Amino acid sequence: TLHRTRRAPVESGYFSRVNQSFIKFVGRAVTFTGTNQIGVVQAEHALTRERSYFEVQVLDKGKDCAIAVGVAHRDYPLDQMPGWRNGSIAYHMDDGKLFFQRGQGTRFGDKC
């Protein structure tokens, strides 16, 4: 479950691209509803010099802790974890690695 730190409810219009087969919005939370699939949520607005910061609070890491937080280009495939393909970078919580545009990561932080 992902949670925006802002107190206003997260509305689906905040996100430009959502893998709706596996994502649902509940109040301020974005919840993954799949099992072995990948659910991607991409914000409407790109990161810029003026808007260069975002936060994600993980409320429930799930059974396998298969969560990645990162950034990707606007047309990134919704069925691929960020960091695995060109135009993306992401921290994967299950193995504590940082992935940059390929399927092999480097040690970055703690595993959950």
C-alpha positions in Angstrom: 0.0 0.0 0.0 1.4 3.4 -1.0 0.4 6.5 0.8 0.9 10.2 -0.1 2.0 12.3 2.8 -0.4 15.1 1.8 -3.6 15.0 3.9 -6.0 15.3 1.0 -7.4 12.1 -0.5 -5.5 10.7 -3.5 -7.8 10.9 -6.5 -7.3 8.7 -9.5 -6.9 11.9 -11.6 -3.7 12.7 -9.8 -2.1 9.9 -11.7 -1.7 9.9 -15.5 -1.1 6.2 -16.0 -2.3 3.4 -13.7 -2.4 -0.3 -14.2 -6.1 -0.4 -13.3 -6.2 -4.2 -13.3 -4.2 -4.3 -10.1 -4.5 -0.9 -8.5 -7.3 0.6 -6.5 -7.6 3.9 -4.6 -9.0 3.9 -1.0 -9.0 7.3 0.7 -5.4 8.5 0.9 -4.0 5.1 -0.1 -3.1 3.5 -3.4 -3.5 -0.3 -3.0 -2.1 -3.1 -5.1 -4.7 -5.8 -5.6 -2.8 -8.4 -7.7 -0.8 -11.4 -6.6 2.2 -12.1 -8.9 1.5 -9.3 -11.4 3.1 -5.9 -11.5 1.0 -2.7 -10.7 2.5 0.6 -11.8 1.2 4.0 -10.8 2.7 7.1 -12.6 2.1 10.7 -11.5 0.4 13.1 -13.9 3.3 15.7 -13.6 6.9 15.0 -14.4 9.7 15.8 -12.1 11.4 19.1 -12.9 13.9 21.4 -11.2 11.0 23.2 -9.5 9.2 19.9 -8.7 12.1 17.5 -7.9 10.8 15.7 -4.8 8.3 13.0 -4.0 7.7 10.7 -1.0 6.1 7.3 -0.7 5.2 5.8 2.6 4.8 2.0 2.6 2.0 1.0 5.0 2.0 -2.7 4.2 5.0 -4.4 2.6 2.9 -7.4 1.6 4.0 -11.0 1.9 7.0 -10.8 -0.5 7.9 -7.1 0.0 8.0 -6.8 -3.8 7.9 -3.0 -3.9 9.9 -0.7 -6.1 9.9 3.1 -5.9 11.4 5.1 -8.7 11.0 7.3 -11.7 10.4 6.4 -15.3 9.6 8.1 -18.6 6.0 8.8 -19.5 5.6 5.8 -21.8 7.2 3.2 -19.4 5.4 -0.2 -19.7 2.9 -0.7 -17.0 3.8 -4.3 -16.6 7.5 -3.8 -15.8 9.1 -2.9 -12.5 10.7 0.5 -12.7 14.5 0.3 -13.1 14.4 -2.8 -15.3 14.2 -1.0 -18.6 15.7 2.0 -20.3 14.4 5.4 -19.0 13.9 4.3 -15.4 15.6 4.0 -12.1 14.2 2.5 -8.9 15.0 1.2 -5.4 13.6 -2.3 -4.9 12.7 -3.0 -1.3 12.7 -6.8 -1.6 16.5 -7.1 -2.3 17.7 -3.6 -1.2 19.1 -2.9 -4.7 19.1 0.1 -7.0 18.2 -0.7 -10.6 19.1 1.7 -13.4 17.8 0.8 -16.8 18.5 -2.9 -16.6 17.6 -6.1 -14.6 20.8 -6.2 -12.6 20.9 -4.0 -9.5 23.6 -2.8 -7.2 23.5 -2.9 -3.4 21.9 0.4 -2.2 20.0 -0.1 1.1 18.3 -2.4 3.5 16.0 -5.2 2.5 12.6 -5.2 4.1 
